[in-house]
Amino acid sequence: QVQLVESGGGLVRAGGSLRLSCTASGSISLNAMTWYRQVPGAPERQREWLATINSDESTDYADSVKGRFTISRDNAKNTVALQMNNLKSEDTAVYFCAYWPIFFPQQSAPPPGYWGQGTQVTVSS
């Protein structure tokens, strides 16, 4: 099973930008990849879906980040990125990269074991 490691989180001022990266231990070229976030104190089941990039590189975004965040992938490097611009204080959260097993319905969040450990993003106002 492919392992995921996120990086790129940190502290940024409101209006600033960050680029998160997710590196996979193996090939993810056939998988839909996704980013979620979890605000401090919220349970895991309340993780918020942010963006998905499919194997054909089509993308989809939550309304809360549409126009500010961009998801991309580099299959040659087994990486997925999330470019975050015009950050707001409400974007403060732990950000998780995840993927769906092939043929797994995307109506549900990826199953356990298909997630990275997360990276903290803090936006100061």
N, C-alpha and C positions, 0 to 999 in steps of 0.2 A: 504494500500500500504506500502510495506517495505521501511523503511528509512535506508540510508547508512551514515556511519561516517568514514572518513579516519583519520589515525594517522601515526606518524612515520617520517614525513618529517623533514627537518632541513638543516643545513649547513655542508657540507663535502668537503674535499679536493679531487681533481682529483685523480683517482685511488682507492678511498675509496669505502665503501659499505653503503647502507641503506636498511632497511626493512620496507616497508609500509604495513599497515594493514587496512582492511576495515571491519567494524563490522555492521552487518545488524540487524534491530530491530525484524525480524522474520525469518522464514525459507526461505532459498534460494537454497535448495538442488536440486530443479528441474530446476533452472534457469542457463543459461549461464552467467558467470560473466566476466567482462572485465575491463581493465585499459586503460585510455587515459591520455594525457597530453596536456597542453596549454602553449605555451611560452609567456613571458611577452609582452603585447601589441598586441597580435594576437586576432582576433575575435573568438568567440565561434565556428563558423562553421569550423575553421581551427584546431580544436583539432585533435591531432594525435593519432590514435589507436596504442596501444603497444602490448597487449596480451589478449587472451581469454582462459578461462577454461570452458569447457562444463560440463553438469551434469554427464557425464560418465568419467570426469576428463581428457579427451583428451584436448590438448593445442595447441595453435597456437601463433606465434610471428611475429611482424614486423621485417623486416631485420635489422633495425637500432638498435634493442636491442637483437636480437637472439644471444645466447651464453653468454650474460651478465646478462640478467634479467630472473627470474623464477617466474611463477605464480603458486599458490597453493591454495587449499581450505580446510577448516575444517567444514564440514556441521554440526557436533555436536555442534560447537561453533558459527555457523553462521558467519564465517569469511573467508575472502579471503586475501591473502598476495601477495606482489610483492617484491621479493628479488632482489636487484639491486647491482651488483658488477662492479668493474672497471669503476666507474662513470667518465664521461667526462663533460667538461664545457657546452657542447651543450645539456646535459641532464637537465640543469636548466629549471624548468617549474613548473607549478601547476599540480599536479597529481590527477586524478579523478578516482574513482571507480564507476562502473555502472552495470546495468544488463538489460537483455532483458526479456520482458514478454514472457511467454511460447507461442510458435508458431509465435512470431514476427521475421521477417526476419533479420538475422544478417548482411546482406549486407548493411544495414543502421545502423547508430549509434542508441543507445538506445533512446527512446523518452524522452521528458522533464518529470521530476518527478521521473525518475529512476536513478538519479545521486546523488552522495554525493556532499559535498560542496568543496572538494579539500583540498590538503595539499601541502605546498610549499617545493620544493626541490631546493637547491642552491648548485652548485658545483663550488668551487673556483679553479682556475688554478695555 
